[in-house]
């Protein structure tokens, strides 16, 4: 465009790049941003973040990385949104080491991580079976008064269940519901007037599956009752875990919830 003699300014170039993003023309948007920088135009953070987000969502993380480095060379300060997009994308790609570097870089640069940033790394640690690192990061999150979202709680519960530490998983669930106190969690719940996070079907499912595998089928059935009482409809995975657990204990007749019959498993409802 510039080579053709079309007179554009920073605003028009940024608008053009955002339009390309909306049309999902990833490569062209990336080229336009690079062209802007080479001609002395510095795009705004929103424009760059839009392009980086689309590049990451389309699995073009290498180009997202290059664009991120280019923006820093042009002294455009990344915000928490850009950092979180990149950290999440690289965590999902299994590149935890680079994600950790960016996490450290953003903190040292005075950019505070948010719940999405923390959750992405916590989930990556759990996937890599680094439960200790996940717990430490979660505790740090709480100590800095960053409120965890339900995804973080569910990931931790699921990770500890799969790691065989079901008591820890139960503690995390109880702390989420505000029923018990845990080290490093007291201050968080105290400052939020005991407000709790609403568990979803995945939260309940992870813990019910863990309890069943730990031969704690009665506790799993009680949790099923709580699931229904809270208006959360269990999915097929939850019932499959219960059936498997109760069958192995020879107590299938005791599985059914006290106040509601089990739905048909032939045509289960869609999970949330």
Backbone bond lengths (Angstrom), bond angles and torsions (degrees), N, CA, C in turn:
res aa  C-N    CA-C-N  psi(-1)  N-CA   C-N-CA  omega(-1)  CA-C   N-CA-C  phi
1 X - - - 1.467 - - 1.525 111.05 -
2 X 1.337 115.82 -49.53 1.461 119.33 179.40 1.519 111.17 -66.67
3 X 1.329 115.81 -37.24 1.460 119.57 179.76 1.527 111.56 -65.76
4 X 1.339 116.15 -24.98 1.462 120.22 -179.45 1.521 111.74 -83.15
5 X 1.328 116.61 -0.24 1.456 120.49 177.26 1.508 114.20 87.48
6 X 1.319 118.14 9.30 1.465 121.54 177.96 1.520 108.37 -74.66
7 X 1.331 116.40 126.23 1.450 120.88 -177.63 1.526 109.86 -84.19
8 X 1.322 116.50 112.82 1.451 121.84 -179.29 1.524 108.90 -127.34
9 X 1.299 115.05 152.70 1.454 119.51 174.34 1.524 109.47 -114.81
10 X 1.326 114.76 -177.60 1.463 119.36 -176.43 1.520 111.67 -60.92
11 X 1.329 117.07 -38.80 1.469 120.83 -177.42 1.522 111.23 -67.37
12 X 1.323 116.92 -45.70 1.471 119.93 -178.35 1.527 111.02 -67.50
13 X 1.319 117.60 -36.77 1.463 120.79 178.46 1.529 110.65 -66.87
14 X 1.321 115.85 -41.11 1.462 120.03 178.91 1.526 110.48 -64.84
15 X 1.324 116.12 -41.77 1.468 120.53 178.65 1.523 110.61 -62.98
16 X 1.330 115.93 -40.63 1.460 120.52 178.96 1.528 110.82 -63.39
17 X 1.322 116.66 -42.72 1.468 120.79 179.32 1.518 110.76 -63.30
18 X 1.342 116.49 -40.53 1.476 119.24 179.87 1.526 110.95 -67.19
19 X 1.336 116.69 -36.58 1.469 120.16 176.82 1.528 110.92 -62.77
20 X 1.314 115.62 -40.88 1.468 119.78 177.89 1.525 110.50 -63.29
21 X 1.330 115.70 -37.41 1.465 119.52 177.36 1.521 110.39 -63.14
22 X 1.341 115.54 -43.14 1.459 119.70 179.70 1.516 112.40 -63.24
23 X 1.315 115.68 -29.87 1.474 120.55 178.66 1.526 111.69 -88.98
24 X 1.331 116.30 3.80 1.464 123.35 178.94 1.533 112.11 60.88
25 X 1.302 116.27 33.17 1.467 120.83 175.28 1.529 107.39 -94.94
26 X 1.333 114.51 77.76 1.456 122.13 -170.29 1.531 112.86 -61.41
27 X 1.326 115.57 -50.68 1.452 120.00 -175.25 1.534 111.04 -62.44
28 X 1.325 116.04 -40.92 1.459 120.27 -178.65 1.531 110.55 -67.05
29 X 1.330 116.49 -41.39 1.461 120.13 179.16 1.523 110.45 -62.52
30 X 1.324 115.83 -41.38 1.464 121.11 178.38 1.534 110.19 -61.94
31 X 1.335 116.30 -43.00 1.464 121.03 -179.76 1.526 111.34 -65.20
32 X 1.339 115.98 -40.15 1.464 120.37 -179.61 1.532 110.84 -63.03
33 X 1.336 116.71 -42.86 1.468 120.26 179.25 1.529 110.02 -62.27
34 X 1.329 115.92 -44.93 1.461 119.44 178.79 1.534 111.07 -62.07
35 X 1.338 115.88 -40.48 1.459 120.67 179.23 1.525 110.46 -63.65
36 X 1.315 117.00 -40.76 1.466 121.49 178.63 1.522 110.76 -57.96
37 X 1.342 114.73 -48.25 1.461 119.52 -176.79 1.527 111.82 -66.95
38 X 1.324 115.92 -37.30 1.462 119.07 -179.03 1.533 111.99 -68.43
39 X 1.340 116.02 -24.72 1.466 120.92 179.89 1.528 112.55 -96.02
40 X 1.343 116.00 5.23 1.453 119.24 176.58 1.505 115.70 95.05
41 X 1.348 116.94 -1.75 1.455 119.84 175.47 1.521 109.37 -84.27
42 X 1.316 117.44 131.02 1.465 120.81 177.42 1.527 108.06 -107.92
43 X 1.337 118.46 108.17 1.471 120.65 -179.12 1.515 111.62 -66.42
44 X 1.324 115.41 155.96 1.456 119.50 -179.89 1.529 109.94 -74.21
45 X 1.316 114.98 164.43 1.473 120.54 -176.87 1.519 111.80 -60.64
46 X 1.332 117.40 -37.06 1.463 120.57 -179.13 1.523 111.28 -62.04
47 X 1.316 116.52 -43.09 1.465 120.14 179.87 1.523 110.70 -62.56
48 X 1.321 116.16 -47.48 1.470 119.96 -179.45 1.524 110.73 -63.51
49 X 1.322 116.91 -41.92 1.469 119.86 -178.50 1.526 110.83 -64.29
50 X 1.343 117.05 -36.80 1.468 119.91 177.63 1.519 111.17 -62.23
51 X 1.327 115.71 -44.57 1.466 119.71 -179.09 1.526 110.45 -67.94
52 X 1.332 117.41 -43.54 1.469 120.83 179.43 1.522 110.73 -61.62
53 X 1.334 116.28 -41.42 1.469 119.90 -179.88 1.526 111.28 -62.31
54 X 1.317 116.52 -44.53 1.464 120.04 -179.44 1.525 111.12 -68.38
55 X 1.321 116.86 -38.92 1.467 119.83 177.27 1.532 110.35 -61.69
56 X 1.321 116.64 -42.43 1.469 120.30 179.76 1.522 111.54 -67.58
57 X 1.319 116.70 -43.41 1.468 120.26 -178.58 1.523 112.03 -67.20
58 X 1.328 116.83 -21.69 1.469 120.58 178.21 1.529 111.99 -100.53
59 X 1.355 114.74 17.31 1.473 122.38 175.53 1.522 113.13 65.72
60 X 1.320 117.00 26.00 1.470 120.69 175.73 1.529 108.63 -103.49
61 X 1.326 115.37 57.77 1.467 119.44 -172.71 1.534 112.38 -71.09
62 X 1.322 117.22 -25.56 1.466 119.11 177.55 1.526 111.20 -64.15
63 X 1.334 116.05 -43.18 1.456 119.61 179.07 1.530 110.66 -71.40
64 X 1.322 116.52 -33.11 1.468 119.67 175.77 1.522 109.68 -62.50
65 X 1.334 115.72 -41.19 1.458 121.17 178.44 1.531 110.76 -63.01
66 X 1.339 117.15 -45.36 1.462 121.45 -179.59 1.527 111.40 -63.32
67 X 1.328 115.88 -40.09 1.462 120.07 179.52 1.525 110.56 -67.19
68 X 1.316 115.58 -38.00 1.469 120.50 177.92 1.528 110.75 -62.73
69 X 1.327 116.57 -44.88 1.460 120.46 178.97 1.525 111.24 -65.62
70 X 1.328 116.23 -36.08 1.460 120.49 179.08 1.528 111.23 -66.36
71 X 1.327 116.44 -39.88 1.461 119.31 -179.88 1.526 110.96 -65.54
72 X 1.328 116.93 -35.45 1.462 119.60 178.01 1.522 111.00 -69.83
73 X 1.339 116.63 -36.23 1.468 119.67 177.36 1.530 111.19 -64.67
74 X 1.346 115.00 -27.84 1.456 120.06 178.08 1.533 111.88 -92.43
75 X 1.331 115.02 14.03 1.462 122.72 174.97 1.525 113.78 60.94
76 X 1.332 115.44 34.47 1.463 120.63 171.67 1.518 106.79 -94.15
77 X 1.315 117.23 116.58 1.467 121.11 -175.03 1.528 110.64 -75.39
78 X 1.330 118.12 121.54 1.464 120.58 176.94 1.531 110.33 -66.78
79 X 1.317 116.87 144.30 1.455 120.40 175.75 1.528 109.60 -102.68
80 X 1.336 115.88 179.11 1.467 120.34 -176.25 1.528 110.93 -62.52
81 X 1.324 116.68 -30.19 1.458 120.53 -179.51 1.531 111.05 -65.46
82 X 1.334 116.80 -46.49 1.466 120.70 179.93 1.524 110.70 -65.43
83 X 1.334 116.53 -45.63 1.462 119.81 178.21 1.535 111.02 -58.55
84 X 1.323 116.19 -43.93 1.472 120.11 -177.08 1.520 111.66 -65.17
85 X 1.334 116.56 -38.93 1.468 120.69 177.84 1.521 110.35 -60.64
86 X 1.336 116.19 -48.47 1.460 120.78 -177.68 1.523 111.64 -67.81
87 X 1.330 117.42 -43.25 1.463 120.94 -179.91 1.522 110.07 -61.48
88 X 1.326 116.61 -43.40 1.466 120.16 179.48 1.523 111.08 -64.30
89 X 1.328 116.92 -45.21 1.468 120.74 -178.55 1.526 111.75 -63.57
90 X 1.330 116.66 -43.03 1.463 119.59 -178.33 1.533 111.19 -73.72
91 X 1.328 117.64 -31.44 1.462 120.07 174.67 1.524 110.55 -64.23
92 X 1.328 116.28 -43.63 1.465 120.49 179.89 1.527 111.33 -65.74
93 X 1.321 116.15 -26.92 1.472 120.50 178.42 1.529 111.79 -85.82
94 X 1.341 116.09 0.37 1.464 120.35 179.09 1.511 113.81 82.47
95 X 1.321 117.42 10.24 1.463 121.66 -178.96 1.528 109.49 -95.80
96 X 1.318 115.50 65.04 1.459 121.08 -173.54 1.521 112.05 -67.33
97 X 1.323 116.64 -36.30 1.459 119.81 -177.50 1.526 111.75 -59.76
98 X 1.330 116.45 -43.86 1.469 119.72 178.41 1.528 110.39 -67.57
99 X 1.323 116.22 -39.26 1.465 120.03 177.88 1.529 110.53 -61.27
100 X 1.324 116.93 -40.38 1.460 121.01 177.51 1.532 111.17 -62.25
101 X 1.320 115.89 -40.46 1.478 119.95 179.64 1.518 110.45 -61.40
102 X 1.323 116.68 -43.10 1.457 119.84 179.37 1.523 111.26 -67.39
103 X 1.323 116.18 -36.00 1.462 120.27 178.31 1.532 109.61 -61.82
104 X 1.334 116.04 -45.01 1.464 120.49 178.20 1.522 110.69 -66.63
105 X 1.324 115.93 -41.55 1.466 121.29 -178.63 1.530 111.61 -61.04
106 X 1.325 116.56 -43.10 1.464 118.97 -177.14 1.522 111.37 -67.67
107 X 1.334 116.77 -37.80 1.461 120.20 179.06 1.522 110.37 -67.00
108 X 1.334 115.78 -45.29 1.472 119.76 179.35 1.521 112.00 -64.54
109 X 1.333 115.82 -25.71 1.462 119.83 179.13 1.520 113.20 -88.64
110 X 1.334 116.33 3.83 1.459 120.27 177.34 1.514 114.97 86.03
111 X 1.333 117.29 14.15 1.468 121.91 178.68 1.530 108.52 -101.64
112 X 1.319 117.10 114.50 1.472 121.51 -175.14 1.527 110.99 -80.49
113 X 1.344 117.84 128.60 1.464 120.85 176.23 1.522 110.48 -64.00
114 X 1.316 117.48 152.57 1.454 121.13 174.39 1.530 110.25 -109.98
115 X 1.320 117.48 -173.88 1.453 120.54 -175.93 1.524 112.50 -62.45
116 X 1.341 116.71 -31.87 1.467 120.32 178.74 1.527 110.48 -68.39
117 X 1.318 116.58 -41.28 1.468 121.33 179.34 1.518 110.35 -60.36
118 X 1.335 115.61 -51.26 1.462 120.43 -179.81 1.530 111.67 -61.58
119 X 1.324 116.17 -44.57 1.464 120.26 -176.80 1.520 111.89 -62.10
120 X 1.322 117.24 -38.65 1.471 120.88 179.55 1.529 110.53 -60.85
121 X 1.332 116.34 -45.91 1.468 120.26 -179.85 1.517 111.60 -70.08
122 X 1.325 117.14 -41.28 1.470 120.73 178.63 1.522 109.70 -58.90
123 X 1.316 116.21 -46.60 1.469 120.55 -179.72 1.527 111.06 -62.26
124 X 1.335 116.63 -38.90 1.471 120.73 179.34 1.522 110.89 -66.03
125 X 1.336 117.06 -42.52 1.462 120.70 177.67 1.529 111.02 -60.87
126 X 1.322 115.69 -43.45 1.464 119.82 -179.19 1.523 111.25 -65.15
127 X 1.321 116.18 -40.49 1.463 120.62 178.54 1.519 111.23 -63.14
128 X 1.343 115.71 -32.19 1.469 121.35 179.26 1.524 111.62 -88.52
129 X 1.337 116.63 8.34 1.469 123.42 179.67 1.536 112.21 63.62
130 X 1.319 116.75 30.12 1.464 121.49 176.98 1.524 108.51 -101.57
131 X 1.334 115.71 70.40 1.458 121.35 -174.87 1.526 111.57 -63.06
132 X 1.325 116.21 -38.73 1.460 120.60 -179.32 1.517 111.51 -61.14
133 X 1.339 116.16 -44.45 1.462 120.58 179.26 1.533 110.78 -65.15
134 X 1.332 115.97 -38.87 1.468 120.20 179.06 1.525 110.98 -64.33
135 X 1.328 116.48 -43.00 1.467 120.68 179.22 1.528 111.23 -63.99
136 X 1.329 116.19 -43.28 1.466 119.91 -179.93 1.528 111.38 -62.09
137 X 1.323 115.68 -41.82 1.455 119.45 -179.41 1.529 110.65 -67.77
138 X 1.325 116.11 -37.17 1.462 120.89 178.09 1.535 110.22 -64.55
139 X 1.327 115.62 -43.32 1.467 119.87 178.45 1.531 110.97 -63.72
140 X 1.332 115.53 -38.68 1.466 119.44 177.69 1.526 110.06 -64.43
141 X 1.300 115.70 -40.36 1.457 121.67 178.84 1.528 110.38 -58.40
142 X 1.324 115.93 -45.40 1.458 120.88 -179.83 1.520 111.67 -67.81
143 X 1.331 116.04 -41.02 1.471 120.22 -177.76 1.520 111.79 -64.29
144 X 1.345 116.70 -25.17 1.461 121.47 179.33 1.528 111.92 -95.90
145 X 1.362 114.83 11.18 1.466 121.35 176.98 1.522 113.47 60.79
146 X 1.331 115.69 30.56 1.461 120.45 173.08 1.529 106.83 -90.89
147 X 1.311 117.21 114.68 1.464 121.46 -172.63 1.528 110.57 -72.18
148 X 1.338 117.88 121.28 1.471 120.50 179.75 1.525 110.64 -67.31
149 X 1.319 116.41 146.75 1.458 119.67 173.57 1.523 109.51 -93.90
150 X 1.306 115.84 173.17 1.471 120.20 -175.20 1.525 111.23 -65.43
151 X 1.333 117.11 -26.54 1.470 120.57 178.96 1.527 109.95 -65.50
152 X 1.329 116.72 -40.74 1.467 120.51 179.63 1.521 110.62 -64.63
153 X 1.332 116.42 -45.90 1.463 119.94 178.79 1.526 111.27 -61.05
154 X 1.325 115.93 -46.20 1.465 120.12 -178.25 1.520 111.45 -63.03
155 X 1.335 116.36 -41.78 1.466 120.18 179.42 1.523 110.91 -62.16
156 X 1.330 116.85 -42.54 1.466 120.34 179.70 1.527 111.26 -65.99
157 X 1.316 116.81 -43.53 1.468 120.55 178.99 1.524 110.21 -61.40
158 X 1.322 116.19 -46.64 1.464 120.98 179.62 1.523 111.00 -63.91
159 X 1.337 116.94 -42.74 1.463 120.79 -179.23 1.515 112.78 -62.79
160 X 1.327 117.37 -43.20 1.465 120.08 179.96 1.529 111.39 -71.81
161 X 1.325 116.86 -33.76 1.470 119.02 175.63 1.521 110.49 -63.28
162 X 1.324 116.67 -46.42 1.460 120.72 -179.55 1.522 111.35 -68.37
163 X 1.339 116.35 -26.83 1.460 120.27 177.92 1.512 113.31 -84.20
164 X 1.328 116.77 1.75 1.466 121.28 177.67 1.515 114.61 85.09
165 X 1.331 117.40 -0.24 1.462 120.85 -179.76 1.522 108.98 -96.96
166 X 1.333 115.59 70.60 1.460 120.32 -174.18 1.520 112.70 -73.21
167 X 1.322 117.33 -28.70 1.460 119.83 176.79 1.528 110.28 -63.33
168 X 1.338 116.07 -41.22 1.463 120.74 177.77 1.523 110.13 -64.41
169 X 1.336 116.06 -40.11 1.461 120.21 178.99 1.527 110.42 -61.71
170 X 1.320 115.81 -42.01 1.469 120.28 178.63 1.523 110.94 -65.04
171 X 1.325 116.86 -37.75 1.464 120.62 178.18 1.524 110.93 -63.50
172 X 1.334 115.89 -41.77 1.461 119.94 179.55 1.527 110.15 -63.99
173 X 1.329 115.87 -40.89 1.466 119.99 177.77 1.525 110.76 -62.88
174 X 1.333 116.41 -46.49 1.461 120.12 -179.39 1.521 111.22 -63.27
175 X 1.328 116.82 -38.66 1.464 119.78 178.92 1.525 110.62 -66.57
176 X 1.326 115.88 -37.14 1.457 120.30 177.79 1.531 110.90 -62.73
177 X 1.325 115.74 -37.82 1.455 120.67 179.93 1.527 112.47 -83.81
178 X 1.354 116.72 -2.44 1.453 120.33 176.69 1.505 114.96 76.53
179 X 1.344 117.87 22.87 1.466 120.63 -175.19 1.522 113.10 -94.29
180 X 1.325 117.53 -24.61 1.459 120.42 178.93 1.514 108.59 -137.16
181 X 1.310 115.68 169.08 1.459 120.93 177.65 1.511 110.08 -110.74
182 X 1.317 115.22 142.24 1.461 120.91 177.64 1.518 108.49 -126.43
183 X 1.324 118.55 152.63 1.468 119.93 174.11 1.525 109.68 -55.15
184 X 1.310 116.32 140.18 1.465 124.63 178.19 1.527 112.36 72.98
185 X 1.331 118.23 -1.90 1.454 120.95 -179.47 1.528 110.58 -110.03
186 X 1.335 117.00 -23.17 1.458 121.15 -177.59 1.527 111.48 -53.97
187 X 1.321 116.24 -48.57 1.456 120.50 -175.97 1.525 110.30 -63.09
188 X 1.307 116.31 -39.31 1.464 120.44 -178.50 1.520 111.04 -61.93
189 X 1.342 116.67 -50.83 1.450 119.57 -178.49 1.520 111.25 -69.89
190 X 1.339 116.58 -33.76 1.453 119.91 179.28 1.510 111.90 -63.17
191 X 1.319 116.22 -41.56 1.457 120.14 -176.71 1.519 112.49 -77.43
192 X 1.307 116.58 -11.70 1.458 119.03 179.56 1.524 111.26 -112.82
193 X 1.342 115.41 23.98 1.461 121.64 174.85 1.516 113.24 55.58
194 X 1.320 116.23 33.04 1.459 120.21 176.85 1.506 114.32 75.12
195 X 1.332 117.44 9.49 1.462 119.60 178.71 1.517 109.86 -59.02
196 X 1.321 116.66 142.08 1.454 120.79 -178.25 1.520 109.73 -115.82
197 X 1.328 114.13 170.82 1.455 120.82 176.14 1.520 108.07 -101.28
198 X 1.314 116.08 137.11 1.451 119.86 179.97 1.524 110.46 -77.90
199 X 1.330 117.82 116.75 1.472 119.32 177.08 1.518 110.71 -69.99
200 X 1.322 116.59 151.72 1.458 120.15 176.79 1.527 109.37 -114.08
201 X 1.316 116.42 -172.84 1.463 120.30 -175.42 1.524 111.64 -62.97
202 X 1.332 117.25 -29.91 1.462 120.30 179.83 1.529 110.99 -73.98
203 X 1.335 116.28 -35.74 1.466 120.40 176.50 1.523 109.90 -62.82
204 X 1.334 115.19 -52.23 1.469 119.87 179.18 1.531 110.88 -61.20
205 X 1.334 115.74 -42.25 1.461 119.77 -177.41 1.519 112.72 -61.56
206 X 1.334 116.86 -42.88 1.467 120.73 -179.90 1.518 111.18 -62.08
207 X 1.327 116.04 -43.50 1.459 119.62 -176.83 1.528 111.55 -74.36
208 X 1.325 117.44 -39.72 1.468 120.46 177.80 1.524 110.22 -62.27
209 X 1.319 116.53 -43.39 1.471 120.24 178.13 1.529 110.94 -62.21
210 X 1.325 116.47 -42.26 1.463 119.91 178.76 1.514 112.89 -64.59
211 X 1.325 116.78 -41.48 1.464 120.75 178.73 1.527 111.27 -64.59
212 X 1.323 116.16 -41.74 1.475 119.70 179.18 1.522 111.12 -63.59
213 X 1.326 116.94 -41.79 1.464 119.99 179.10 1.524 111.68 -69.18
214 X 1.318 116.37 -21.23 1.459 120.78 177.25 1.516 112.63 -94.12
215 X 1.343 116.38 15.30 1.459 123.29 179.52 1.533 113.16 61.24
216 X 1.316 116.86 26.54 1.468 121.12 177.10 1.529 108.25 -107.38
217 X 1.345 114.65 62.49 1.459 119.70 -172.73 1.522 112.77 -71.35
218 X 1.313 117.68 -32.47 1.466 119.97 178.80 1.523 110.37 -64.29
219 X 1.353 115.60 -43.42 1.463 119.65 177.35 1.530 110.61 -64.09
220 X 1.342 115.95 -36.55 1.464 119.89 179.17 1.525 110.14 -65.36
221 X 1.332 116.70 -40.05 1.464 119.96 178.97 1.528 111.01 -66.73
222 X 1.331 116.27 -38.31 1.467 119.94 176.99 1.530 110.65 -62.65
223 X 1.325 115.18 -37.44 1.461 119.33 178.88 1.528 110.30 -69.28
224 X 1.327 116.94 -32.50 1.458 120.09 174.67 1.527 110.18 -62.46
225 X 1.341 116.16 -42.40 1.465 120.25 176.28 1.525 110.99 -58.74
226 X 1.341 115.74 -42.15 1.465 120.36 179.62 1.524 110.54 -65.74
227 X 1.337 115.61 -37.45 1.459 120.30 177.93 1.517 111.10 -58.37
228 X 1.318 115.17 -48.52 1.463 120.79 -179.25 1.525 111.44 -67.97
229 X 1.340 116.36 -39.45 1.473 120.64 -179.76 1.523 111.52 -63.68
230 X 1.332 116.43 -29.94 1.460 120.63 179.38 1.526 112.79 -87.01
231 X 1.329 115.72 7.21 1.458 119.26 176.77 1.512 114.52 76.61
232 X 1.336 117.00 18.26 1.462 121.53 179.34 1.530 108.48 -102.12
233 X 1.308 116.47 116.80 1.461 120.93 -176.93 1.527 110.67 -81.14
234 X 1.339 118.71 116.85 1.474 121.35 179.53 1.529 110.61 -62.72
235 X 1.320 115.59 150.63 1.456 119.56 177.11 1.526 110.05 -100.69
236 X 1.296 116.14 -176.11 1.467 120.41 -175.98 1.520 111.72 -63.91
237 X 1.335 117.47 -35.14 1.465 120.64 -179.47 1.522 110.90 -59.89
238 X 1.341 116.08 -40.16 1.466 120.85 179.09 1.525 110.02 -62.54
239 X 1.328 116.55 -48.90 1.466 119.76 -178.80 1.530 112.11 -67.34
240 X 1.319 117.11 -35.86 1.469 119.63 177.00 1.521 110.70 -61.46
241 X 1.341 116.70 -42.09 1.461 120.86 178.96 1.523 110.75 -63.63
242 X 1.335 116.28 -42.26 1.471 120.36 179.60 1.530 111.54 -65.70
243 X 1.309 115.71 -45.35 1.472 119.18 179.64 1.526 110.78 -60.15
244 X 1.327 116.37 -45.46 1.463 120.55 179.52 1.531 111.14 -61.59
245 X 1.337 115.95 -44.72 1.461 119.88 -178.94 1.515 113.05 -65.36
246 X 1.323 116.99 -46.01 1.465 120.64 -178.72 1.523 111.77 -70.01
247 X 1.348 116.59 -34.15 1.470 119.47 177.39 1.525 110.50 -64.29
248 X 1.324 117.30 -42.81 1.459 121.14 -179.78 1.529 111.83 -65.59
249 X 1.326 115.82 -26.95 1.468 120.33 178.04 1.525 111.93 -90.71
250 X 1.349 116.20 -5.41 1.449 120.42 -178.49 1.520 112.71 68.80
251 X 1.349 116.24 31.93 1.467 120.17 -175.56 1.530 111.37 -130.12
252 X 1.313 116.10 37.70 1.457 119.12 -174.50 1.524 112.31 -59.27
253 X 1.341 117.04 -34.01 1.464 119.91 -178.04 1.532 112.40 -66.91
254 X 1.336 116.49 -17.56 1.464 120.20 -179.86 1.523 112.81 -91.76
255 X 1.323 116.07 1.65 1.450 119.16 -173.05 1.517 113.52 -75.74
256 X 1.319 117.52 -33.94 1.455 120.19 -169.83 1.514 112.19 -61.98
257 X 1.339 117.30 136.45 1.463 120.72 179.83 1.519 111.51 -61.80
258 X 1.313 115.41 153.23 1.459 121.53 -172.80 1.525 113.18 -68.44
259 X 1.333 117.17 -31.62 1.453 119.68 -170.60 1.523 114.13 -116.26
260 X 1.314 116.31 -2.71 1.458 117.98 -176.76 1.514 109.25 -152.05
261 X 1.325 115.95 136.19 1.457 119.32 -178.32 1.517 109.84 -79.36
262 X 1.322 114.46 156.18 1.455 119.93 -178.67 1.530 109.59 -70.86
263 X 1.325 119.08 135.37 1.465 120.63 179.39 1.514 111.05 -72.92
264 X 1.315 115.71 165.84 1.452 120.43 178.10 1.517 110.36 -61.78
265 X 1.332 116.57 133.82 1.446 120.74 178.73 1.519 111.30 -91.84
266 X 1.345 115.90 -4.45 1.447 119.33 178.85 1.529 110.90 -74.48
267 X 1.337 114.72 -37.27 1.457 120.00 177.70 1.509 108.52 -130.83
268 X 1.346 116.71 72.46 1.461 120.20 -176.63 1.512 111.97 -67.20
269 X 1.331 114.11 154.47 1.456 119.05 174.75 1.510 109.09 -72.77
270 X 1.316 114.34 153.48 1.453 118.15 178.82 1.506 110.44 -66.80
271 X 1.347 115.91 143.40 1.460 120.39 177.77 1.506 109.97 -71.95
272 X 1.326 114.75 155.53 1.468 119.80 179.00 1.506 110.76 -71.03
